[in-house]
């Protein structure tokens, strides 16, 4: 881990966190992955996203990048989790076929169990995030660009805190 700064919040990346189509989000995805290489952040990939990435049409570079990151394990779902997935699928589907959104619902539910943030460039999920967050209390769903801003603000606060500690004659965090 980077000794100068370490983002300690848990976060998970959706598959579109590797290759968002929107230029702003793509740039933010590249920043997150660059921070991962530098040891600033440690992203976790839901095991369900890894399965999705293994699809034959997924670009090789995306597969290789994802395989190198920490991932969760499939431990099965209990009754309460199944109810939450059903509610999330309803929210994501709107008037469309509900089963089409099963994997997206599973990704975000897995993230809720072990992360503070779920990073996605999926516009459908972003546009309905408040409703999903009301089911998965305590977790934030955000775009890659929003997450980059969160890390930058955290890094700035961390720097100010260590500067204060230095002035007070205390060791850095």
LOVONU-661489 format. One line per field, with one value per residue (C-alpha): residue in three letters; x, y, z. Coordinates in steps of 0.05 Angstrom, whole numbers, plus 32768, in hexadecimal, padded with zeros to 4 digits. Layout:
<atoms>
type: c(ala|...);
east: c(X|...);
north: c(Y|...);
up: c(Z|...);
</atoms>
This chain:
<atoms>
type: c(unk|unk|unk|unk|unk|unk|unk|unk|unk|unk|unk|unk|unk|unk|unk|unk|unk|unk|unk|unk|unk|unk|unk|unk|unk|unk|unk|unk|unk|unk|unk|unk|unk|unk|unk|unk|unk|unk|unk|unk|unk|unk|unk|unk|unk|unk|unk|unk|unk|unk|unk|unk|unk|unk|unk|unk|unk|unk|unk|unk|unk|unk|unk|unk|unk|unk|unk|unk|unk|unk|unk|unk|unk|unk|unk|unk|unk|unk|unk|unk|unk|unk|unk|unk|unk|unk|unk|unk|unk|unk|unk|unk|unk|unk|unk|unk|unk|unk|unk|unk|unk|unk|unk|unk|unk|unk|unk|unk|unk|unk|unk|unk|unk|unk|unk|unk|unk|unk|unk|unk|unk|unk|unk|unk|unk|unk|unk|unk|unk|unk|unk|unk|unk|unk|unk|unk|unk|unk|unk|unk|unk|unk|unk|unk|unk|unk|unk|unk|unk|unk|unk|unk|unk|unk|unk|unk|unk|unk|unk|unk|unk|unk|unk|unk|unk|unk|unk|unk|unk|unk|unk|unk|unk);
east: c(8000|8017|8038|8028|7FDC|7FAD|7F62|7F47|7EFD|7EE6|7ECC|7EB7|7EBC|7E86|7E9E|7E93|7EC6|7EFB|7EE3|7EAC|7E93|7E89|7ECC|7EC8|7EB9|7EED|7F22|7F0B|7F0E|7F55|7F66|7F49|7F71|7FB0|7FA6|7F9E|7FE1|8001|7FE5|7FB8|7F77|7F66|7F27|7EFF|7EDA|7E99|7E9F|7E61|7E85|7EC1|7E90|7E74|7EBA|7ECA|7E98|7EBA|7EAC|7ECE|7F10|7F4E|7F6D|7F2E|7F2F|7F79|7F70|7F35|7F56|7F8E|7F61|7F44|7F00|7EC8|7EB1|7E6D|7E50|7E08|7DCE|7DA1|7D56|7D60|7D94|7D65|7D2E|7D5E|7D74|7D2B|7D1E|7D5C|7D4A|7D05|7D25|7D57|7D25|7CF0|7CC1|7CF2|7CFC|7D11|7D40|7D6B|7D86|7D96|7DE2|7DE2|7DB9|7DE8|7E26|7E0C|7DF3|7E38|7E57|7E28|7E3F|7E88|7E91|7E82|7E7F|7E69|7E89|7E63|7E5A|7E17|7DE7|7DA9|7DC6|7DE0|7D9C|7D7A|7DB1|7D8A|7D53|7D87|7DAD|7D6D|7D6C|7DB7|7DC1|7E07|7E22|7E2C|7E26|7E4E|7E6C|7EB7|7EBF|7E99|7EC5|7F04|7EEB|7EDE|7F25|7F43|7F1D|7F31|7F79|7F77|7F59|7F8D|7FC5|7FA9|7FA2|7FEA|8002|7FDD|7FFC|8041|8037|801F|805D|8035|8047|8021|7FE6);
north: c(8000|8047|8063|80AB|80A2|8067|806A|803C|8038|7FF7|7FFD|7FCF|7FD9|7FC5|7FA8|7FEB|8006|7FEB|800A|803D|8059|80A2|80C7|80E8|80A5|8081|80B2|80A9|805D|8063|808F|805B|8023|804E|805A|800F|8003|8038|8019|8054|802C|7FE3|7FD4|7F95|7F73|7F4E|7F05|7F0F|7F45|7F17|7EE4|7F1A|7F2F|7EE8|7EEE|7EDD|7F22|7F46|7F66|7F40|7F7D|7F87|7F3E|7F40|7F80|7F65|7F22|7F46|7F66|7F4C|7F2C|7F12|7EC9|7EAD|7E98|7E92|7EBF|7EBC|7ECC|7F15|7F1F|7EFF|7F30|7F6A|7F52|7F4C|7F94|7FAE|7F89|7FAA|7FEE|7FE4|7FC4|7FFA|7FE3|7FB3|7F69|7F61|7F25|7F4D|7F72|7F37|7F3C|7F87|7F7D|7F46|7F71|7FAA|7F7B|7F5A|7F9F|7FB2|7F77|7F8D|7FD3|801C|802D|800B|802C|8026|804A|8027|8061|8038|8028|806F|808D|805F|805E|8083|804E|8016|8038|803A|7FEE|7FE6|8018|8031|8026|805C|804F|807F|808D|8084|80D0|80DA|80A7|80C9|8109|80E4|80C9|810D|812E|80F6|80FD|8148|813E|8109|8139|8172|8143|812B|8173|8185|8147|815D|81A4|8186|815A|811A|80E1|80DC|80AD);
up: c(8000|7FF2|8030|801F|801A|8020|8010|8045|8032|8011|7FCB|7F93|7F48|7F17|7ED5|7EB3|7EE4|7EB4|7E74|7E7A|7E38|7E4F|7E47|7E8C|7EAE|7E85|7E9C|7EE4|7EDC|7EC3|7F00|7F30|7F0F|7F0F|7F5A|7F63|7F40|7F6C|7FAC|7FBC|7FB9|7FBB|7F93|7F9E|7F66|7F76|7F61|7F36|7F0F|7F03|7EE5|7EB8|7EA2|7E8D|7E53|7E11|7DF4|7E2E|7E17|7E2D|7E4F|7E7A|7E8E|7EA2|7EC9|7EF0|7EFF|7F23|7F56|7F98|7F90|7FBC|7FC1|7FB2|7FF5|7FDE|7FF2|802E|802D|8040|8009|7FD6|7FE9|7FE1|7F9D|7F87|7F9E|7F7A|7F3A|7F3C|7F45|7F0C|7EDC|7EE0|7EA9|7E89|7E95|7EDE|7ED5|7EA5|7EE2|7F0E|7F07|7F13|7F52|7F69|7F5D|7F88|7FBF|7FC4|7FC8|8000|802A|802A|800E|801A|7FD0|7F90|7F54|7F13|7ED1|7EC6|7EBA|7ECD|7F11|7F1B|7F0A|7F3D|7F72|7FA8|7FA6|7FA8|7FE0|8008|8006|8011|804A|8056|8010|7FDB|7F91|7F68|7F23|7F1B|7F15|7F57|7F79|7F5F|7F7F|7FC1|7FC1|7FB0|7FE9|8019|8004|800F|8056|8064|8050|807B|80B6|80B0|80A8|80E9|810B|80F4|8110|8152|8156|814C|811D|80DB|80D6);
</atoms>
